[in-house]
Amino acid sequence: MLTQELEVLLGKKLENLLDLRNCKISKEMLSLPGPDFVDKVFAHSSRSIKVLQNLQSIYNHGRLAGTGYLSILPVDQGIEHTAGASFAPNPMYFDPENIIKLAIEGGCNAVATTFGNLGIVARKYAHKIPFLCKINHNELLTYPNTFDQILFGKIEQAADLGARAVGATIYFGSKESDRQIVEIAKAFEHAHRLGMVTVLWCYLRNPGFKTDTQDYHTAADLTGQANHLGCTLGADIVKQKLPTCNGGFRDLKFGKTTDTVYSELCSDHPVDLARYQVLNCSAGRIPLINSGGASGDNDMSDAAETAIINKLAGGSGLISGRKAFQKPIKEGIKLLHLIQDVYLNSDITPTN
């Protein structure tokens, strides 16, 4: 049965999400998450035995162990958004050990953070929770601010930290994206040779994507293409923002698209928009995890809604940070458990 908490949190929104029938893209077209996902999909791929072992170890950790779903705590915002902006609301997280403790007590599959944060606690925690080392960041101290993802270390360093996975961001659509694509393609190939799982933040960044009437940085068609590029680069898991609109290619009049994308493969329903993202992740063969977004006034309901949309669409989980670590630890744990409860709830299954 659906928990009363979800019904109270979401009200009619929950009914709207669950009542969708006949998605534009049938779930039969997708490789859906499940306990045998690594065996069913990745065991037939080019990934090495060690990559498969590390991937399975991530799937087998935390409260979602054995389900085929993922709940990851990401804390690289101290670089991406400055430490003050990220941790001043809850200064305990200036101490990297508390980040790891939150991920463990929150029942996460893995913790994603920086070379520095992992390095200072590696010997104490690398065997207690899978580490995902974020290898590049947008450095935010340059004045005026610039927006570029630059490497902060080497793949060997991540391996020496005991990381089971590496993560990177590419700003697709930016003028720097060509260099980022080449850098991360090389880095991911190296990580795979060392047996590590690769996770790509497939984000969009271009001032032309935001108009006076619409921000297309979260358009289903543009983010879907970013996902497709991420899979081509060898990502084992794709991270993407939840789509909020569509028609970026069409309305901005660039690139190439077809009316079929908007009429036959998508509608304005949130689940249809997210399912188009999943379709672009090799039809679900590459797991899609959506980001949790910034902290706000309605974090519990927003997190639950995002998790439900992702799951109904055929996605593989959430990677939620600020909503959890900008709160007292008990509240952060409660939020992470709420997200995980959505994926443990057998009444919420991918829509037909």
TIMAR-681271 format. One record per residue (C-alpha): x, z, y; residue in one letter. Coordinates in steps of 0.2 Angstrom, whole numbers. Each point is the difference from the previous one (the first is absolute). Example, Ala and Ser with C-alpha at 12.3 -4.5 7.8 and 13.67 -1.06 7.14 Angstrom:
BEGIN
62,39,-22,A;
6,-3,17,S;
***
This chain:
BEGIN
0,0,0,M;
6,-3,18,L;
6,16,8,T;
-11,7,13,Q;
15,1,11,E;
1,-19,1,L;
-18,-1,4,E;
1,12,14,V;
16,-7,7,L;
-6,-18,0,L;
-19,0,0,G;
-8,-18,1,K;
18,-7,0,K;
2,5,-18,L;
-17,-8,-5,E;
5,-16,9,N;
17,-1,-9,L;
-7,4,-17,L;
-15,-12,2,D;
10,-16,1,L;
-4,-11,-14,R;
7,-18,-4,N;
16,1,10,C;
6,-17,6,K;
15,2,-12,I;
-5,5,-18,S;
10,15,-7,K;
2,-11,-15,E;
12,-10,10,M;
12,15,3,L;
12,10,-10,S;
-8,17,3,L;
9,17,0,P;
-1,10,-17,G;
11,11,-11,P;
8,-15,-8,D;
4,-9,16,F;
19,-1,-2,V;
-2,-5,-18,D;
-13,-13,4,K;
8,-8,15,V;
18,5,3,F;
6,1,-18,A;
-2,-19,1,H;
10,-3,16,S;
18,-2,4,S;
2,18,4,R;
14,9,-10,S;
-3,15,-12,I;
6,12,13,K;
-12,-6,13,V;
-14,1,-12,L;
5,18,-4,Q;
1,5,18,N;
-17,-8,4,L;
-8,8,-15,Q;
8,17,5,S;
-9,-2,17,I;
-16,-4,-8,Y;
1,15,-11,N;
3,13,13,H;
-12,11,10,G;
-18,2,-1,R;
-3,-18,-3,L;
12,-1,-14,A;
-6,-12,-14,G;
-14,-8,11,T;
9,-15,7,G;
-3,6,17,Y;
12,6,13,L;
0,13,14,S;
17,0,10,I;
5,11,14,L;
10,-11,13,P;
10,10,14,V;
11,-12,9,D;
-9,2,16,Q;
13,10,8,G;
10,-16,2,I;
-15,-12,2,E;
-9,10,13,H;
13,13,5,T;
1,18,-8,A;
-8,8,15,G;
-16,-11,-1,A;
0,2,-19,S;
4,18,-3,F;
-4,10,16,A;
-18,2,-6,P;
7,9,-15,N;
19,5,3,P;
3,6,-18,M;
2,-18,-5,Y;
16,-2,11,F;
7,8,-16,D;
1,-14,-14,P;
-3,13,-14,E;
-18,3,6,N;
-3,-19,-1,I;
5,1,-19,I;
-10,16,-3,K;
-16,-8,8,L;
2,-15,-12,A;
2,11,-15,I;
-14,12,4,E;
-11,-14,6,G;
1,-8,-17,G;
8,-16,5,C;
8,-13,-11,N;
15,-2,11,A;
7,5,17,V;
6,-14,12,A;
12,5,14,T;
17,-3,8,T;
18,0,-6,F;
3,15,10,G;
-15,10,-6,N;
3,-4,-18,L;
18,3,1,G;
-1,18,6,I;
-11,5,-15,V;
5,-12,-13,A;
8,11,-13,R;
-15,13,1,K;
-14,-12,-1,Y;
5,-18,-7,A;
-5,6,-18,H;
-16,8,6,K;
-9,-15,9,I;
4,-18,0,P;
9,-5,16,F;
-4,-16,10,L;
14,-3,13,C;
-5,-10,15,K;
15,-11,4,I;
-5,-7,17,N;
-9,6,16,H;
-5,-4,17,N;
12,10,11,E;
-10,6,15,L;
14,7,12,L;
5,-17,8,T;
-6,-1,18,Y;
-10,-10,3,P;
-7,2,-18,N;
3,-14,-12,T;
-9,-3,-16,F;
11,-6,-14,D;
3,7,-18,Q;
18,3,-3,I;
9,6,-15,L;
5,18,0,F;
11,1,-16,G;
4,-9,-16,K;
-9,-2,-17,I;
14,10,-8,E;
-3,15,11,Q;
-18,0,-6,A;
5,-1,-18,A;
13,14,3,D;
-14,11,7,L;
-10,-2,-16,G;
-13,-11,7,A;
-11,-9,-12,R;
-6,-12,13,A;
5,-7,17,V;
-12,-5,14,G;
2,-12,14,A;
-11,-7,15,T;
-1,-18,6,I;
-8,-4,16,Y;
-8,-16,-5,F;
-4,-11,14,G;
14,7,12,S;
14,-10,6,K;
12,11,-10,E;
-10,-3,-17,S;
12,-14,-6,D;
15,12,0,R;
-10,14,-7,Q;
-7,-11,-15,I;
18,-5,-4,V;
7,18,1,E;
-14,7,-11,I;
0,-13,-13,A;
18,3,-3,K;
-3,19,0,A;
-14,-1,-12,F;
10,-11,-12,E;
14,13,1,H;
-12,14,-3,A;
-8,-8,-15,H;
18,-3,-7,R;
2,19,1,L;
-16,4,-8,G;
-10,5,15,M;
-18,-4,5,V;
-3,-9,16,T;
-14,3,12,V;
-3,-11,16,L;
-10,6,15,W;
-7,-18,4,C;
-4,3,19,Y;
-4,-12,13,L;
7,1,18,R;
-2,-13,13,N;
-8,2,18,P;
-9,-16,-3,G;
-10,8,-14,F;
-9,11,12,K;
-13,-8,12,T;
-11,8,13,D;
-14,1,-13,T;
8,2,-16,Q;
16,7,-9,D;
4,-11,-14,Y;
15,10,-6,H;
-13,7,-13,T;
-9,-17,-3,A;
-3,-3,-19,A;
7,-18,0,D;
16,5,10,L;
3,16,-10,T;
-4,-10,-16,G;
13,-13,4,Q;
13,14,3,A;
-4,8,-17,N;
3,-17,-8,H;
17,-2,8,L;
4,18,-5,G;
-4,-4,-18,C;
11,-16,1,T;
15,11,6,L;
-1,11,-16,G;
-10,15,6,A;
-6,10,-15,D;
-13,9,11,I;
-7,-6,17,V;
-5,11,14,K;
-12,-6,13,Q;
-12,6,13,K;
-18,0,-4,L;
-8,-16,7,P;
-13,2,14,T;
-4,-18,5,C;
3,-18,-6,N;
4,-17,7,G;
17,2,7,G;
6,-18,-4,F;
-17,-7,5,R;
-2,9,16,D;
18,-1,6,L;
1,-18,-5,K;
17,1,-9,F;
7,-2,-17,G;
-11,-8,-13,K;
-16,7,-8,T;
-16,-7,-7,T;
-19,4,3,D;
-1,6,-18,T;
10,15,4,V;
-14,6,11,Y;
-15,-7,-8,S;
3,1,-19,E;
14,14,-2,L;
-5,12,13,C;
-14,8,10,S;
0,13,14,D;
-2,15,-13,H;
15,11,0,P;
2,-1,-19,V;
-1,-19,0,D;
14,0,14,L;
11,11,-10,A;
-3,-10,-16,R;
7,-15,9,Y;
16,10,2,Q;
0,4,-18,V;
-2,-18,-5,L;
15,-4,11,N;
10,12,-10,C;
2,-12,-15,S;
-19,4,-4,A;
4,18,-3,G;
16,-2,-10,R;
9,8,14,I;
-8,17,4,P;
-7,1,18,L;
1,17,8,I;
-8,2,17,N;
7,11,14,S;
-9,16,6,G;
2,-3,18,G;
2,11,15,A;
-6,18,1,S;
-16,2,10,G;
-16,11,1,D;
-8,-6,-16,N;
14,0,-12,D;
-9,5,-16,M;
-14,-12,2,S;
12,-14,5,D;
12,3,-15,A;
-15,1,-12,A;
-7,-16,7,E;
17,-9,-1,T;
2,5,-18,A;
-17,-5,-5,I;
2,-17,8,I;
17,-3,-9,N;
-7,5,-17,K;
-16,-10,1,L;
11,-15,5,A;
11,1,-15,G;
15,9,10,G;
12,12,-8,S;
0,15,12,G;
4,7,16,L;
17,4,9,I;
-6,13,13,S;
12,10,11,G;
-5,6,18,R;
-17,5,-5,K;
8,12,-13,A;
16,6,9,F;
-7,3,17,Q;
-11,14,-7,K;
3,17,-7,P;
7,-2,-17,I;
-16,6,-9,K;
-10,-13,10,E;
12,-13,-4,G;
-1,4,-18,I;
-19,0,1,K;
0,-18,8,L;
12,-7,-13,L;
-11,8,-14,H;
-15,-8,8,L;
8,-17,-1,I;
5,2,-18,Q;
-17,6,-5,D;
-7,-17,5,V;
11,-8,-12,Y;
-4,13,-14,L;
-18,-3,3,N;
-7,-11,-14,S;
-16,-3,10,D;
10,-10,13,I;
7,-16,-9,T;
4,-17,6,P;
-15,-10,6,T;
-7,-14,-10,N;
***
